[in-house]
Amino acid sequence: MQSTSSLHQMDVLKNKLRQITDVIPPGSNIYYIDIPVYNNGGDMLIMKGTEAFFRDYNIRVHARYSVLDFPDSLVIPNDIIIVLQGGGNFGDLYPTHQKLREKIVAGYPNHRIVILPQTIFFKKESEFDRTAQIFNRHKDVHLYVRDPLSLQAATEKFHRCNVYLSPDMAHQLWPIRHKDSPQKDLLCFFRTDIEKTAEQEQLESASRGDYLDWGSLYNRMEQKSIHLMVRMFKSGAGPLPMHAIWGKYTDYLVDKAVKRFSGYRSVQTSRLHGHILSCLMDKPNTLLDNSYGKNSNYYNTWTSGIKSAQLIVKN
């Protein structure tokens, strides 16, 4: 067997995800809930890594639901493990997803519930305490978190939950091979939302490289297609297999991101999954922090050992 020291750090991170099979054993039957149906390619990358994990460990997905189409009341067989999507929306910045998470924990007290690797961030302590009250009524919640700060916060608040430290599910996609040789120098893959920072704005003012974010990666027709599918998920699509259609379309959208990244020699990004995608492709990249330290915490915990990646430290 190859020693850990001789493995690429990305192999180490992919192997680390194996620990999740302690609570979702190979061959398990699951429902996969809170699948991303919106235009954030980072969450799509997490979903693709999660689906790859299920395939690799022979975990059988009997149903998939997003926040748009999860029913008000759903009878779930007792032998099903409920698995919730990982990401960076655990907290009060993205209440729609948090409310679904809490609804699941409160509504299925006798099922095992597994929340895949998340970053936890609450602006209001009172909201964190309210969430903790809901979680602490359940006897079989397993929460994976992506950084030590989230681990410490979750361990303090969720005293009845099982809490574990884990890398992001997208690491299951390692390695992503790409054939295109880069023709351009620098891609600036920068946030345009509430998590951007003053440091990013300073770099933007230097006007180096080509600028892109998940929203601008997709053209007008692709954006319209995403919005159409969102409406169909909300309204119910009748006989159309929307999750299968969305699965195929997000394959195309993720592949588009891979092709775009492959056209550049290096990437500078404030998107955690701009960084992770670059690492999955073994592409030189520099990472800026986001507004609440998610990126730097992730880098310092998991990816600082990757030779092609570096963190831009605040002055």
N, C-alpha and C positions, 0 to 999 in steps of 0.2 A: 504493500500500500504506500502511496506517495505521502511523504511527510507534509505537515501543514506549512512548514517554513518554505518548502519548494513550490507550493501552490500559488497561483495568482490570487491576489486579494479578492477578486470577484468570484473565484471558485469557493473561497472560504465563506463569503457572504451567502452564496447560493446554498452551500452545504448547511449553513446555520439555520436556514428555513426548515430543514428536516425536523427540527424540534417540534414543529406544529403538529406533526403526526402523533405526538404523545397524547393530544386531545382530540384530533381528527384522525383516527387510525386508518391506514390503507384499507380500502374496501368499504369505507363508511358511506352511508346514505345521507345526503345533505340537501337543504334549501340554501341558495346563495342569494343574499338580500342586500339592497342598496347599491345595485349595479349603476354605474354612472351613465346617465342618458342626458348628456350636455356636451359642450364643445371643449372641455378641458382634457387635452391630450395626456397630461400627466396621470389623471385618474384612469383614462383608457389604458395606459401602459401598466398601471397597477392591476387592472382587470385582466389584461392579457397574461401577466405574470401569474395571477391567481388561477386562471383557467389552465395554464401550463402546469402549475403545481398539482391541481386536481387530476389532470391526465397522468402526470408522472407517478403519482401515488395511488392511482386507481380509485379515486374518490368519486362517487357517483352523484351527479347533480340532478335531482329530480324536479326542481323548479327554480326559476330565477325571477326576481322582482326588483324593480327600481323604486325610488321614492314616489314616482309618478303613478305606479299601477299596483302598489301593495294594497290589498283589500282591507276594508275596515274590520272585517272579521274573517279569519282564515283558519280552518281546522288543519293542523299539521300533525301527521302521525307521530306516535310517541317515539318511534325508533329513528326519527330524523334529527340530525344535528343542525341547528340553525347557525349559519355562518354569515357574518356581516363584513362587507367590504372594508378594506383598510384605506388609509390616506391621511389627510391633514385637516379633517373637518370635525374632529371630536372636540366639542366645546360650544361656546356661544357666538362665534363668528358666523357660523353656517347653521342656523337653528332648524331648518327643514330636515336636514339629515340627522341632527341630534334628537329631534322629536321622534323620528322613526325609530332610532336606536332605543330610546327610552320606552316607546310603545311596545317594541318587541320584548324587552327585558321584563316589563310589567305584565304583558299579556300572555307570556309563555313560561310560567314559573316552574314547570316540570320538565322542560327541555334543556339540554345542554346548549349554551349559547357561546359561540366563539367570535370575538371581534378581532379581525386580522390587523396587522401592525398600523397603528395610528400615532399621530402627534397630538397631544392634549394641550389646549390653550383656552382658558376662560378669562375674559375681561373682568367678570363679576364673580367674586367669591361666593355670593349667595346662590348663583346659578350652579356653580360647582357643587355646593352643598345639597342643592335640590336634586341634582343628578345622582349624587352619592346615596341619598335616601332611597331612590328607586332601585339602584344597583344592589344595595346592601340587603334588600328583601329577597334576592334570588340566591339560591344555593349552588348554582353550577354555571357561573359566568367565567369565561376565560378571556382575558384582555391582553393583547400583545401591543406593546408600545415601541416607538422607534428611537427614543433617546432617553438618557438618564434623568433629565428633568421631568419628563412625562412619567417615568417609572417611579420616581420619588413622590410626585403628586398623587398618582393613582394608588400607590401603596398606602399613603397616609389617609386618603379619602375612602377608598373601596376596601374596607377591612374584611368583607366576606368574599371578595372576588380573588381569583387567581390571576396574578399580574406577571408578565414576562417581558424581557427585553428582546427585540428582534429587528433585523433589517427589513426594509420595504419588500413587498411581494414582487415588485418588478425585477428583482435580482434573479428570480427563477428563469428569466429569459436569456441569461448569459450563456454563451456569447451571441451577440447579434452580428452576423456576417454581412458585409456590404461590398459590392463589386466596384462601385464608382470611385474613381480617383479624384481627390479634391481639386477644384479649379479656382477656388476663392480662398482668401486668407482667413477672415474672421467673421463669425456669426455672433451677434449680440442677441441672445434669447432672453429678453427682459420682461418682467411682470409689468402689467398695466393696470393693476387693481389695488385694493386696499392694503396689500402687503408690501408695496414697493417702498424704497427708502431714499433718503437724501443722498446717500453714497451712490446709489444707482443713477440718480438725476445728474450728479457730477460727471459720471462716466458718459452719460448720454450727451452731455453738452460738448464732449470732446469729438463727437461725430465720427468715431472710428467704426469700420465694419458695416455689415448689413443688419438692420433691426427687424426683429420678429417676435411674436408671442403666439400662444396657441390659437387665439382668435384670428390673427392675421395670417397664420400658416394656411388656413383653409380659405379657398376662394368663395365668391358669392354663391355659386351653385351648391357647393358643399355646405355652406352655412344654411342655405335654404333647406337642403335635404335634412340637416340636423334638426332644424326648427320644425319641419314637417313631421319627423319621427317623434319629436317631443310631444306634439299635439296628438298624434295617434296613440302614444302611450297613455296620455292623460284621458283621452276620450274612449279608449278601448277600440281595438282594430278589428273586431269581429273575428272572422276565420283566419286572418293573416297571422303568421308566426313571428310576431314583432321581435322577440328576443333573438331568434335565429337571424332575422334580417339585420338587426342592430349589430349582432356579433360579426357578421360578414362585412358590414360597412365600416365598423371600427377597425377591422383588420386592414382595410384599405387606408383609413385615416392614419393609423400608426405607421404603416409602411411608407406613407407620404412623408411623415416626420423623419423616418430613418433615411430616406432618399435625400431630403433637404439637408440634414446634418452631414451626410456623407460628402456633400459638395464643398465642405469647408475644412481647412487644415486645423482650425481650432475653434472652440466655442467659449464665449463668456456668458454666464447666465445667472439670473437671480431666481430662476425656477428650479426647485429641487429636482424635478424630473427632467429638466434640461441637463442637469448635472448627471443624474443617474443614467439617462439615455446615452450621453457621451461616454460614460464609463462602460456601459454595456457594449458599446461599439469600439472601446479602447481608443477613444479619440482625446487628444489633449484638450483640457478644459479648465477654466477658472470659475469659481463659485463665489457670488456675492451673497450676503445674508439677506433674509427677508425682514419684515418689520418686528417680529417677535422672537428671532433667534432660531427658528426651525432649521434653517439651512446649516448654520455653523454647528449647531448641536448634532445634526445628522453626520456632517463631515467628520467632526472630532470623534464621534463614536464608531463610525463604520468605514469611511472612504479615505481617511487621511493617509493610509498605507498604499494607496494607488499612485504609482509613479506619474501617470499622465494627468493627475488632478491636483489642483491646489485651491486653497481658500484665500480670498482677499480679506485681510484683517482690517477692521475699522481703525482709523487714525485716533 
